[in-house]
Every structure is written in C-alpha cells, then in structure tokens.
Amino acid sequence: MQRVRLRFAKRGRLRFLSHRDVARSFERAVRRAGVPVAHSHGFNPHPRLSWVGAAPTGTASEAEYVEIGLTAPVDPAALAAALDAALPDGLDILAAAVADGAALADRIEASEWHVELPGVEPDDLRKALDTLLARDTVVVERVTPSGRRQIDVRAAIVQAEVVGEEPGTASPSGAPAPTRPERAGVCAIMSAVVRQTTPAVRPDDVLGALDVVAGLRPPVPAKATRTAQGLLDRRGRLADPLGSDRVTTRA
C-alpha cells in the first residue's frame, strides 16, 4: 500500500559491518518497532527491504538508502523515529520520504567520497591526483571470490581534489566536509565523485590507482566516508535521490 524511502548513516565502529549485517539489523529493527512491513512470498518470507548501492565493508557513510514496502500507510517521520530508536547506535536514520515517481535505483548513478590519508602531505596527494586525472585509463587489479579482476578506475572518476582541512569546508556536492580529526602529523583529505560502475569502483581502488601512477601509499590505513549519492548534474554535483519525494529530515 505504501513505500517509504530512508536515508541513513553508518558511523563509528559500525562501518565495519558488512551489507548483510546491516540488512539483518534493519530486519530486527522493523520487528521491534512494529512496522507493518510487507513480506515476500514462499516458504521463507522476508521483509520487503530494497537496498541501493550499499557502502563497502570498512567504510563509513552519511548517505545509505533503503526502501521499505508497507501493508498500511504510515507517517514517514514516525516510522523514521521508531526505526532510529530500534537500530543500534551508529546506524542512524537521517531522512524519510514516501516514494513517488521513479525507482530509487534510477536516481543514483554516482557517489561522493571523502577519504582521510594520515601521514600524507596535501601537496603530495594533489600531485598524485593531477597525474591520475591526466590519464585516460588507469587499471588496478582486485582479488574477488571468483578470481582476479582488472578494473579501470580512471573511467569511473568524475572529479577528485584535495579539500581543505578546516571545519566547514564545502564538498563538491555542497555538503559540509567531515572535519579532520585531531591527530599528530599531517593528514591529507581527498574528495572524489565516482560513478557507480559494474564492478563498482571503491575508495581503495582509487587509492590503488594513486599508487600505480604516483607511488602514493598512506603509511597507515585510510578512512573513507561516503557523503552523498545521486544523479550527476553538468557540474558534477549530486542531486538528492529523495528530492522529488515528500521528505521528512531528522537531525
């Protein structure tokens, strides 16, 4: 009878959850909150939760999306509040909207990532990005359960740059950039808008491409946060996938 779309965040230690773990957390939260969720048919019915572009394990996100099929109409704000209370800390509901118009998957074609590179000088990152963006093709190898795959990282990158480290620095999508955490030493921060290709190009693939073209390799693991998903405009900015729906935003 109704479909509600949610934007949620995956923060802190919960960035290490796999997509399946996130899905299980939402299934439990739906039961605890008493949501009138529709179920699939068959011998083992499942709640009708539809996911789009889940963030890779180990990455944080401020822009994850799920659509819930319901058997009765509900107020999206009340649904968001009930699910937020039932979810573990670190999975936080940010906005809710009654689905209207195009499928959610048709409203997402790219992601924006902010990647912190501890121990890397901003000038070194800038030079490496210039080298990467000057190439037509940069291929990296990824090990998958089905074997090794060659991925053209450059073809998926719409834009990439070094962003300022001061609080309030704007990202290419217009959202505030995450503030650099206090730590000893330098920490360069990269912002990159990447098309969601098949296979998907992940932040670690972009870092691998920087290693290939410029030998840039952070001395400690980088920390990636997805800040936006959506359709690209002519300036490379991302439109909110819930923009044409009736949106209720939570703090």
C-alpha positions as CSV (number, residue, x, y, z in Angstrom):
1,M,0.0,0.0,0.0
2,Q,2.9,2.3,0.6
3,R,6.7,2.5,0.1
4,V,8.9,4.6,2.3
5,R,12.5,5.5,1.5
6,L,15.0,6.2,4.2
7,R,18.4,7.8,4.2
8,F,20.6,6.5,7.0
9,A,24.2,6.8,8.2
10,K,26.7,4.1,9.0
11,R,29.1,5.6,11.6
12,G,31.9,4.8,14.0
13,R,32.7,1.1,14.6
14,L,29.7,0.1,12.6
15,R,31.5,1.0,9.4
16,F,33.0,-2.5,9.7
17,L,29.6,-4.1,9.3
18,S,29.0,-6.0,6.1
19,H,25.9,-5.2,4.0
20,R,24.3,-8.4,5.2
21,D,24.9,-7.4,8.8
22,V,23.3,-4.0,8.1
23,A,20.3,-5.8,6.5
24,R,19.9,-8.1,9.5
25,S,20.0,-5.1,11.8
26,F,17.2,-3.4,9.9
27,E,15.1,-6.6,9.8
28,R,15.4,-6.8,13.6
29,A,14.6,-3.1,14.0
30,V,11.5,-3.4,11.8
31,R,10.2,-6.2,14.0
32,R,11.0,-4.4,17.3
33,A,9.4,-1.2,16.1
34,G,6.2,-3.0,15.0
35,V,6.4,-1.6,11.4
36,P,3.6,-3.0,9.2
37,V,6.2,-4.2,6.6
38,A,5.2,-6.3,3.6
39,H,6.8,-9.7,3.2
40,S,7.9,-11.8,0.2
41,H,6.0,-15.0,-0.7
42,G,7.3,-18.5,-0.5
43,F,8.4,-20.9,2.2
44,N,10.8,-18.4,3.8
45,P,9.2,-14.9,3.6
46,H,11.5,-11.9,4.1
47,P,10.6,-8.3,4.9
48,R,10.4,-6.2,1.7
49,L,13.5,-4.1,2.1
50,S,15.2,-2.9,-1.1
51,W,18.8,-1.7,-1.0
52,V,20.7,0.6,-3.4
53,G,24.4,1.0,-3.6
54,A,25.5,-0.3,-0.2
55,A,28.8,1.0,1.0
56,P,31.7,-1.4,1.2
57,T,32.6,-3.1,4.5
58,G,35.1,-0.8,6.4
59,T,33.8,2.5,5.0
60,A,31.5,4.9,6.8
61,S,28.6,6.6,5.1
62,E,26.2,9.5,5.6
63,A,24.2,8.6,2.5
64,E,22.9,5.0,2.5
65,Y,19.4,4.3,1.2
66,V,16.7,1.6,1.7
67,E,13.1,1.4,0.6
68,I,10.5,-0.4,2.8
69,G,7.3,-1.9,1.4
70,L,4.4,-1.5,3.8
71,T,1.0,-3.1,4.2
72,A,-0.6,0.1,5.7
73,P,0.2,3.8,5.3
74,V,2.3,5.3,8.0
75,D,3.7,8.8,8.8
76,P,7.3,8.7,7.5
77,A,8.5,10.9,10.4
78,A,7.0,8.4,12.9
79,L,8.5,5.5,11.0
80,A,11.9,7.1,11.0
81,A,11.8,7.8,14.7
82,A,10.7,4.3,15.6
83,L,13.3,2.7,13.5
84,D,16.1,5.0,14.7
85,A,15.2,4.0,18.3
86,A,15.3,0.3,17.4
87,L,18.6,0.4,15.5
88,P,22.0,0.2,17.2
89,D,24.0,3.4,17.7
90,G,25.9,4.0,14.6
91,L,23.1,3.1,12.2
92,D,21.2,6.4,12.3
93,I,18.1,7.4,10.3
94,L,18.6,10.8,8.7
95,A,15.6,11.4,6.4
96,A,12.4,9.6,5.3
97,A,10.1,10.1,2.3
98,V,7.0,8.5,0.8
99,A,8.1,7.0,-2.5
100,D,6.7,8.8,-5.5
101,G,7.8,8.6,-9.1
102,A,11.0,6.9,-10.5
103,A,12.5,3.9,-8.8
104,L,15.2,4.8,-6.2
105,A,17.9,2.9,-8.2
106,D,17.2,5.2,-11.2
107,R,18.0,8.2,-9.1
108,I,21.5,7.1,-8.1
109,E,24.4,6.9,-10.6
110,A,27.4,8.2,-8.6
111,S,28.8,8.6,-5.0
112,E,30.9,11.2,-3.4
113,W,33.6,10.1,-1.0
114,H,35.8,11.9,1.5
115,V,39.0,9.9,2.2
116,E,41.4,10.8,5.0
117,L,45.0,9.8,4.3
118,P,47.0,10.1,7.6
119,G,50.7,10.6,7.1
120,V,50.3,12.0,3.6
121,E,51.1,15.6,2.7
122,P,48.3,17.5,0.9
123,D,50.8,18.6,-1.8
124,D,51.8,15.0,-2.4
125,L,48.2,14.0,-2.8
126,R,47.5,16.9,-5.1
127,K,50.4,16.0,-7.4
128,A,49.3,12.3,-7.5
129,L,45.7,13.3,-8.3
130,D,46.9,15.5,-11.1
131,T,48.8,12.6,-12.6
132,L,45.8,10.3,-12.2
133,L,43.3,12.7,-13.8
134,A,45.7,13.3,-16.7
135,R,45.5,9.7,-17.7
136,D,42.8,8.2,-20.0
137,T,43.0,4.8,-18.3
138,V,44.3,3.5,-15.0
139,V,43.8,-0.2,-14.4
140,V,44.1,-1.8,-11.0
141,E,43.7,-5.4,-10.0
142,R,41.2,-6.6,-7.4
143,V,41.1,-10.1,-5.9
144,T,37.5,-11.3,-5.8
145,P,36.0,-14.7,-4.7
146,S,35.8,-15.6,-8.4
147,G,39.4,-14.6,-9.1
148,R,41.4,-11.5,-10.1
149,R,39.7,-8.7,-12.0
150,Q,41.1,-5.8,-13.9
151,I,39.2,-2.5,-13.1
152,D,39.6,0.8,-15.0
153,V,39.5,3.2,-12.1
154,R,40.0,6.4,-14.2
155,A,36.9,5.8,-16.3
156,A,34.7,5.9,-13.2
157,I,36.2,9.1,-11.6
158,V,34.1,12.2,-12.4
159,Q,36.3,14.6,-10.3
160,A,38.7,14.4,-7.5
161,E,40.6,17.0,-5.5
162,V,42.3,17.8,-2.2
163,V,39.9,19.5,0.1
164,G,40.8,21.9,3.0
165,E,41.3,20.6,6.5
166,E,39.4,23.4,8.3
167,P,35.9,22.8,9.7
168,G,33.1,23.7,7.3
169,T,34.9,23.2,4.0
170,A,32.4,22.5,1.3
171,S,32.4,19.3,-0.7
172,P,31.6,19.1,-4.4
173,S,28.0,18.1,-3.7
174,G,27.6,21.1,-1.5
175,A,27.5,19.2,1.8
176,P,29.9,20.1,4.6
177,A,33.1,18.1,4.5
178,P,34.0,16.0,7.5
179,T,36.3,17.8,9.9
180,R,39.8,16.5,10.2
181,P,40.2,14.6,13.5
182,E,42.9,15.8,15.9
183,R,46.0,13.6,15.3
184,A,49.7,14.1,15.3
185,G,51.3,14.7,12.0
186,V,49.8,15.5,8.6
187,C,46.6,14.2,7.1
188,A,45.6,14.9,3.5
189,I,41.9,14.7,2.7
190,M,40.6,13.7,-0.8
191,S,37.1,14.3,-2.1
192,A,36.2,12.2,-5.1
193,V,33.0,11.8,-7.1
194,V,32.9,8.3,-8.6
195,R,30.3,6.7,-11.0
196,Q,28.8,3.5,-9.8
197,T,30.0,1.2,-12.5
198,T,30.0,-2.6,-12.6
199,P,32.0,-3.7,-10.9
200,A,31.8,-0.8,-8.5
201,V,35.0,1.3,-8.1
202,R,35.6,1.6,-4.3
203,P,37.7,4.1,-2.4
204,D,40.5,1.5,-2.0
205,D,40.5,1.2,-5.8
206,V,41.1,4.9,-6.2
207,L,44.0,4.7,-3.6
208,G,45.4,1.7,-5.6
209,A,45.3,3.9,-8.8
210,L,47.2,6.6,-7.0
211,D,49.8,4.0,-6.0
212,V,50.0,2.8,-9.6
213,V,50.5,6.3,-11.2
214,A,52.5,8.1,-8.5
215,G,53.6,5.6,-5.9
216,L,51.4,7.3,-3.3
217,R,50.7,4.9,-0.4
218,P,49.5,6.1,3.0
219,P,51.7,4.7,5.9
220,V,48.5,3.8,7.8
221,P,45.1,2.7,6.6
222,A,42.9,5.5,5.0
223,K,39.4,6.2,6.4
224,A,36.7,6.7,3.8
225,T,33.3,8.2,4.3
226,R,30.5,8.4,1.7
227,T,28.9,11.8,1.9
228,A,26.4,11.7,-1.0
229,Q,24.8,9.6,-3.6
230,G,22.6,10.7,-6.5
231,L,22.3,11.7,-10.2
232,L,25.1,13.9,-11.6
233,D,24.4,17.3,-13.0
234,R,26.5,19.1,-15.5
235,R,28.9,20.5,-12.8
236,G,29.5,17.1,-11.3
237,R,27.3,17.7,-8.3
238,L,24.9,15.0,-7.0
239,A,21.1,15.5,-6.7
240,D,19.4,14.2,-3.6
241,P,17.7,10.9,-4.5
242,L,14.8,11.8,-2.2
243,G,14.5,15.3,-3.7
244,S,11.2,14.8,-5.6
245,D,9.6,12.8,-2.8
246,R,8.0,14.2,0.3
247,V,10.9,14.3,2.6
248,T,11.0,14.4,6.4
249,T,14.5,15.3,7.7
250,R,15.8,14.3,11.1
251,A,18.7,16.0,12.9
